[in-house]
Amino acid sequence: MPLALFALTIAAYAIGTTEFVIVGLLPTVARDLGITLPMAGLIVSIYALGVTFGAPILTALTGRIGRKPLLLGLMALFIVGNGLAAVSPGYGLLLVARVLSAFAHGVFFSVGATIAAGLVPENRRASAISMMFMGLTVAIVTGVPLGTLIGQTFGWRATFLAVAGLGFIALAAIALLLPAHLPSSPPARILDQVKVLGSGRLLLVFGMTALGYGGTFVTFTYLAPLLEEITGLSASAVSLVLVLYGLAIAAGNLAGGRLANRHPVKALAVLFAAQALVLLLLTFTASATIPALVTLTALGFLSFATVPGLQLYVVELARQHRPAAVDVASALNIAAFNLGIAAGAWIGGLTVASALGLGATPWVGALMVLGALGLTVISASLDGREKTLKPACA
């Protein structure tokens, strides 16, 4: 893998830390700000919505900017957002700071995915995207548990200050390792961007992404309180469980990239089915420590295994159906990931606040993932029909 790809991975690590560290800090933030757990969960939803709307709009607006200057500017915005979170005196300003960081996140991953795919031969594109997203998984293995520990020891604001420091390291890595001239797709016209949303095939994949990824976040958003209140672990033990969960995610991300290199849609169908099953099992194993840890390890492995395949699949379909707007399609899929996170965190909050309670979040998430599986089966069927029709038309 080229060094430029590792620069993207380092930046993804910083962004991944700020995105997911709030999960481990949710009980701490809620207590400190005097808000309910579902209100604290909205911090996750607001960030995700910032990525959802920021990714496609800002990617389109910045289409004519050079790729390297754009990435440097995004990391500067990331540093500002996390610095503002570190000095936020209350809930409102914290939400604003999270939205600023989310804008940087959305554009970075939509542009970064196409850059990563263009840095390697065609048969290694899914692995290249997987390598970039490995920054997210390593962030969950190290950044999230360490950030959670910092927040529990020195206060959650100290965590965001540390994350801003990671942003400076990422900024330096991009400046040093990325070449000055990076390949980029021609900027999409407004009409081409609208056409992406008018493509039924692409909308189908966006739905797969939102439901499949969002289903996990119904549970993952409230993982810390679930482990404390249902499994019976201490707050310090939760940090160790997050390390285990992150290691499983890292393994799943790499395996998912390899599985998706040749037949992404087939790999996605298998992974979604397994993910729904594991979420359902967690409903019954969450109350016992060892079974809960085994199930969470399996869930961690599966939750990110679908990411490379989903991103590769949407790029492949965009090249077939909307070739003038591949970057925008990639951005919209990043938006779909985060729309799923926002919806999953919101649905999880509703579940926690309802009579169903915290223990119902796994099976509610499983229902969302089953929806993703259904859309995947439909999309695979349409792929087969298109392959059949092409020889006939020729």
N, C-alpha and C positions, 0 to 999 in steps of 0.2 A: 504494500500500500504506500502511495506517495506521502511525503511529509506534509503536504498541504492538507491532506485528509486528517492528519493528527491535530492540526490547528483547529479544524472544525470540531473535532472530538473534544478538545480542551474547552472551547467555548460552550459546547453542548453540556459539558460537565457543570460549568458555572450556572447556566440557565436551568439545568435539571435540578440543581441543588435548591435554587430559590423557588422553583415550582412545587417541589414535593416536600420540602422541609416543614412546611406549615402543617402537614399531616401529623407529624410527631409532636408539634407544638400546640395543637388545637386545644387540649384541656388547659394548658398553661396560659394561652392568650385569652381564653374565655374567662378564666378566674381573674386575670390581671385587669381586663377591661370591664369586668362585671357584666358580661353578656351570656346568653344561653349557648349551649353547644350547637344547635342548628344555626344560630346567628354567626358563630365562629366558622361554621361550615360554609357560609356564604362568601367568606374570604377566598375559598377555593373556587367557588362558582364565578365570582367577579373576575378573578384572574383569568379563568378559562374563557369567559365571555370576551374579555379584552383581546385574547389571542384569536378567538373566533371571528370577530369583526375587524380586528386590526390586520390580520394576516392577508386576506385577499385585497382589501382596500389599499393598504400601504405597499404591498408588493406591486400592485398595478401602478401606483403613483411614483414608485422609485425604480420603475423598469428601465429607465435610460441612464441611471447612475451606474458607474463602474462597480463591479462586484466587490472588489476589495475595499474601496472607500465606503461602500454601503455597509459592509460587515463591520468596519471600524466604527462607523457612526452608530450602528445598532448597539454595539457593546458599550459605547459612551452613554447612550440612553439607558441601558441596563444598569450601569453604575449609578446614574442619577436616581433611578427608581428605587433601587435598594438602599441607597443612602438616605432618601426621603423616608422610607419605611423605618430605618433605624432611629430617626429622630421624631417619628410620629407620636404625638401625645395621646391620641385617641383613635377610635374606630374609623371615623370618617376619612381622616388623612391617610390612614393605613390603606384603605380601599383605593384611594387615588394613586398612592405609590405603587400598589400592586398592578393597577391598570397600566401605568407607564412601563413597568417591567414586562408586562404581557405584550405590549406593542412590539418591543424589541424581540421577544420570544417568537411571535408569530411570523414575522418577516424572516428572521434568521433561519428557521427550519424549512420554510417554503423555498427560499433561495438556496440554502445549504444543501438540501436533498438533491436538487438538480446539478449543483456544482460537484457534489460527491459522485453522482452517477457519471458525470462527464470526465472525471479524472482517471477512470479505469476502463479496461476493455468491456465490451457489452456483456460477456458472460459472467462478469464479476460485479455488476451494478448493484444487485440486491445486497451483496456482501459489503460493498462500499457504503451504501446507505446504512446498513447494520452497524458498520464501524463508527459512523458519525453518531448514530443513536446510542452507541455504546457509552458515550459521554453521559447520557441520561441514566443508564443503568449503573455505571460506576458511581454517579452522584448518589444514587439510592443506597449503594453498598457502603459508601464512606461519608459523603457530604450530609445526607439526611440524618444518620445516627449521630454524627459529630455535631451537626447543627442543633439537633434535639438536645444533646448533652449540654452544649453551650447555653441554649435557651433555658434549660432547667436550672443551670448553675448561676448564670449571670443575667438572666432575663432574656426574653425573646427578641428585644431590640438589638442585643449584642450579636445575635445570629445573623440578622440582616446586615449589620456592619461587616461581619466576616464575609458574607456573600458578596458585598460590594468589593472587598479585596480580591476575591476570586475573579470578579469582572476585570480588574486591572491586569491580572495575569493572563486572562483570555485575550484582552486587547493587545498585549505584547506578543502573544503567540501568533495572532493573525497578522500583525505588522511584520513579524520576522519570517514566518514560514509560508505564507501564501504568496504566490507570484503576483506581480503587479497587474498582469493581464490575464484574466480568467474568462473562459468561454461562457457565454450566456445566450439564452434564446432571445430573438428579436422582441422588443416590447409589444405586448398585445394591444390591439385597438379596443376601444370601449365595446364595439359590437362583438368582437371575438370573446371578450370577457363575459358578456351577457350570454353568448352562445354556450359557454361552459355550463352555466346553470340551466340551459335549455336542453342539455344532452341527458336523455333518460338513462343511458348506460353509466355516465359519470355520477349522476344523482344516486343511482343504485349503490355504487361503491362508497359514496359519501355516507349513505345510510348504514352500510356495513361497518364503516369506521366508527360512526357515532354510537351505534348500539353496542358493538363489540367492546370498544374501549370504555364506553360509559358504564356498561354493566359491572365492570370490575370496580369502578370508582364509587358505586353505591356502598360497597363495603370498605374499600381502601381509604376513603376520606375519613371514616370513623373507626379505623383500625386500632388506633391508640386507646380510645375509650372502650372498644370491644374487648381488647386484650386485658384492660384493667378491670372492667366491671363484670364481664362474663367468664373469661378464662381465669381471672383472679391473679394476674401478674402485677408486680410492682411497676412504678413508673420507670425505674432504672432498667428493669428487665425488658421493657418495651423497646428501648434503644438497641439491645442485643438482638431482639426478634427482628427489628428493622434491618440489621446487618444480614441475618439469614435470608430474609425476604429479598433483599437487594442482590445477594449472591445468586439466588434462584432466578431473578430477573435477568441478570447478566448472562447466565447460561442459556436461558430461553431466548434472549435476543439474538445471540450468535446462532443457535440451532434454527431459529425461525428464518434467519437470513439464508442459511444454506438450503433449508427445505423449499424456500420460495424462489430460488434462482431459476428453476426450469418451469415449474407449474405452480405459480403463486395462488391461483384460485382453489386448486385441489388442497394445497397445504392449509389454506385459510379455513376450509370447511372442516377438516380434521381438528384443527386447533380450537375453533369455536365450539365444536361439540364437546371436546375435552374440558374446555374452560367452564361451560355451563354445568357440566357434571360435577366438577370440583367445587364450584360455588354452592351447588345444592348440598354437597357433602359437608361443607363448612357449617351449614346450619345445624347439623347434628354433632359435629366434633368440636365446636367452639368452646364448649363448657369443660373440656378435659385437656390438660396442658399438652401432653405428647401427641394425641390425635390432632389437636388444633395446629401444632407446629408442623406436623407432616402435611396436613392439608394446605396450610399457608405456603409451604415450600412449593408444592405443586401449583398453587395458584400464582405465585410469583413467577415461576417458570413460564406459565402459559400467558400471563397478562401482557408481556411485552413481545412474546414470540410472534404475534400477528403484525407488529408494527412495520418491519421491513417489507413483508409481503403486501400489505395494504398500500404502502407508499409506492412500491414498484408497480403494482397493478393499476393504480390510478394514472401513473405516468405512461404506462403502456397503452391504456385505453385512450388517454388524451392524445397521444401521438397518432392513433388511428382515427379518432372522431373529431378532435379539435386541435390539429397540429400547430395552429398559430397561437395557441394559448396554453402551452404545456406548463409554464411557470405558474400561471393563474390557477390551473387545475391542481397543481401541487400545493399551492397556498390554500385553496379551498379544502383540500383534504386535511391539511394541518388545522384548518378551522373546524372541520368535522371532528377531529380528535378532541379538540377542546370544547366543542359543543357537547360532545359526549361526556366529558369531565364535568362540565357545568350542570348538565342534566342529571348525571349520576350523583353528584354531590347534593343537588337540590332534592332529588327523589330520596336519597339516603336521609337527608334532614327531615323530610316529611314522614318517612318511615319511623325514624327515631322519636319524633314528636307525637306519633299516633299511638293507638292502642297496640299495634304490632310490636313496637319497641326496637331497640338496638339489635336484638338477636335475629330479627327478620331480614336485615340488610343483605345477607348472602343469597337467600332464595329470590328476593326481589331483583337482585343483580343478575341472577341466572336467567330470569325471564327476559331481560333485555338482551343478553347474549344469544339466547335462542332466536330472538328476532333477527340478529345479525346472521346467524346460521341460515335462516330461511332465505334472506336476501342473497347470501352467497350461493346457495343452490340455484336460485333463479338466474343469477348472473352467469354461473357456469353453464347453465342450459342455453342461455343466449349466445355465449361464446361458441358453443358447439354448433348452434344453428348458423352463425355467421361463417364458420369454417366450411360448413356444408354448402352454403349458398355461393361462396366465392368461386369454387371450381365450375359451378353451373353457369355463373355469369361470364366466366372466362371463355 
